[in-house]
């Protein structure tokens, strides 16, 4: 395997580890009384402020983009940030976590299928096997085997599907934008436009409480820096070295690591089928890593 690919795998793995802490931190915020929509809105706004400040101070040239590139960046921010965050949040309002996760993690299949005609990425038997194992594993990790955990409310299903499509777009559009732009510039403008939309939506929803304890705002800042700026930035950099389908399949490690972290930090029980699901996801990622690229 080439050095660039190894580096790409490591970057995706770090991003996935950072994303896996979202659930634990989110639960901490909800226990402090912070509204979910407030969390996602200020997560995006803080991320925008942090990355723009950093780039202006240290790499201002990265923020210089051509006028013709702005429409794509606006679309990227609206879909990859605003639609992604908001649709998943509202999906959880109308359906169960299990239903949402099972539908949202259909995105690796969508990425792998669409990356073939868009980027010419191969869809060989090893990638299909890895994809099947990881999707099956996610189904078990999300406790899809327990019928009582499903709530197939049409509105919730459509919102979860919207989140899945938004993540698919994030992978494919991100890889396309990397041809002309630096990964940090892409996420800076993504959080700018996505955060502006979320802030408008948050304001339109009416009066909101902002008198939260300092710990709450600290946790939101944590979400902005680690699972947002760093995770998104590292994942995009990984897409320079990996196929979009490869990166999306590896990202299925997120719910596995999130369940493990919830067990360690919150004492949430992990059932035997969930352990099997985690092993299936790991097997799929190992097969993907070991497979020889076509051509």
N, C-alpha and C positions, 0 to 999 in steps of 0.2 A: 504494500500500500504506500502511496506517495506521501511525503511529509506534509503537504498541504492538506491532504485528506485527514491525516491523523490530527492535525491542528484543528480542522473543521469539526471533527467528532468531539474533541475536548471542549471547544467553544460551545457547541450545542449542549453538551453535558452540564457545563457550568450554568448556562442559561436555564436549563431544566431544573437544576438544583435551586436556583434563585426563585423560579416560579413556584416551586413546590411549597414554599413557605407562605404563599398567599392565603391559604385557608386558615392556618393557625393564627396569623396576624389579623386576618379579617374577623375571626371569631372574637379575638381580644378587643377589637374596635367595637363590635356590636355589643359586647358585654359592657362597654363604657358608654353605651347609648348613642353611638354615632350612626346616623342613617346610612344605609348602603349607597344611595345615590350620592350622598355627600362624600363618602369614601372614594368612589370612582372618579367623581368630578375633581376633587382636590388632589387626588393621586396624579391625574393628568396635568393639572395646573402647576403643581409643585415640580413635576418632572420637566415641564416646559421651562419653568424659571431656572431650575438647576442646570439644565444642559445648555440653555442659551447663555447664561452667565459664564459657565465654564468655557464655552467656545469663544465668546467675545473676548475673554481675558487671555486665552492661550492659543486658540486656533481660529481667529476671526475669518480667515480666508475660506474656511469650509462652509461658511454660511452664504457665500456668494453663489447664487444659482441664476441661470438664465430665465428670462420671462416665460419662455415656452415650456419650462419645466414646472412652473407653479401649478397649472391645472392638475397634473399627475400627483403632485404633493398634497394639494387640497383634497383630492379624491382619496389618497392614501390615508390622510389624517381622519377623514370622515368615516371611512370604512374600517381600517385596521385598528383605529383607536376608539372613536366614538361609538360606532355600531357594535364593535366587538365587546366593549365594556358594558354598554347599555343593554344590548340584547340578552347577554348572559344574565345580567342582574334581574331583568324583568322575566326571563325564562324561569328563574328560581322562584319568582313570585307566583307563577301560575302552574308550575309543575314541580316534581321532586328533583333532588340533587342527582339521583340515579338516572332518571330520564334525561336530564340535561347533559350529564357527562357522556352517556352512551351516544347521544346524538351529536354533541359537539366534537367528540373524538372520531367522528366519521371523516374529519378533515384530512387525515393522512391519505386515505383512499382517494379523496377528491384531488388532492395535490398531485399524487402519483399519476392519476389518470390524465389530468389536464397538463401536467408538465411534459407529457410525451409529445402532444402536437405543438405545444408552445415553445419548448426548449429542445425538443428532440431527445429527451431523456429516455433511456431504455426501460422497459417494463418486463424484465425477464422473470423466469420461474422462481429465482431466489428472492427477488424483491417481493413478488406476490406471496411467497411463503412467509417472509418476514412480516409483511403487511397483515396477513391472515392471523398469525400468532399474536401480534401486538393488539389488533382490534379485539380478538377473542379475550386476550388478557385484560384489556381495559374493561370489557363487559363484566368480567368476574370481579375485578377490583372495585368497580362501581356497584357491586351487588345486584347486577342485572338478573341473576338467577333467582331472586326473591320477587315474585309477582306483586307482593303487597307494596313494594317500593316504587312501582311504576305508577305514574299518573298521566295518562295520555290525553291531557287536555289539549285541544287543537291549538289554542293560542300559545300555550307553553311550548308545544312541539315546534311550531313555526318560529318562535323566538330563538329556541335552541338551534334550529337549523340556520337561522340568520347568523348566529354566533359562529357556527361551523363554517359557513360561507365566508364570513369576515376573516377568519383565521386562514382559510384557504387563499383568499385575496392577499392577505398580509405576506404569505410565503411567496406567491407568484409575482405580485407587483413589487415586493421588496427585491427579489432577485433581478427583476427587469430594471429597476431604478439604480441598482448597483453598477450597471454598465457605465453610468455617467456621473454618479454622485457618491460621496463618502457615506458610509453607514451611519455615522453620527449626525451628519447633516440631514439624512432622511428621517431619523427618529426625532430630531429637533423640530423640524417642520411638521412632522406627523403629530407630535404632542401639541404644537401650536394650534393647528387647525382643528384637531380632534378635541383638545381641551377647550377651545373657544365654543365649539358646538355644545359640549357637555355643560359648560358654564351657563350658556343660554338656556338650555333645557332645565338645568337645576334652578335657575332664577324663575323660569316660567312656572315651575311647580308650586311657587308661593313661598310663604314664610318658612325659614329654616333656622334651626338652632345652631349657633356657632360657639356658644360658651361651653366648650368641652375642656377637660383637663389637659394639661401640658403633655401628659403621656399619650393621649389620643392623637394630638397633632404630631408628636414625635413618631408614632407608629405610621401615620400617613406619609410623613417625610421618608421613613424607611421604605415604604412601598414604592414611593416615587423614585428613590435612588436605586434600590437593588432589583426588585422584580420588574421594574419599568425601564429605567434608563440602561442599566448594565445588562439586564437579561435581553432586552430588545436589541441593543447595540451589538452584543456578542453574537446573538443568533443571526443577525443580518450579516455580520462579518463572516460567519461560518458559511453562509450561502455563497460566498465567493469561491469556496473550495469544495462544496458538496452539491450534489443534485438536490433540488427542492424536495423531491420525494424522499430522499434519504433523511434529510433534516426533519421532515414532518414525522416520519416513522420513529425516529429517535425521540422526538418530543413526547411520545406516548409513555415515556418513563415518568412524566410529571405526576399523573394520578397515583402511580405506584409509590413514588417518593413522598407525595403528600400524605398518603395513608400511613406510611412508616413514621413520618414526622408527627402526625396526629396521635399515633400510638405512643411515641416517646414523650411528646410534650403535653398531651391532653389525656392520656390514658385510654383513648378510644380503642375498643377491641377490634382485632383483626381476625376474621373467620378463615377457616381452612381454604374454602374456594377462593378467597381473596389472595391468599398466599400462592395458590396455584396460578392465579391470574398474573401475579407479579413475576413468577418464574417464566410464564409464557411470553410476557413482554420482554424480559431479559433475553430469552432465547431468540426472539425475533430480532432484537438489536444486534446480538452476537452474529447471527446468520447474515444480517445486512452488512456488518463490518467485515465479515470474512469473505463475502461474495466477491468474485472477480468481475470488475466492470466489463460490460460488453464492448466489443470492438477494440 
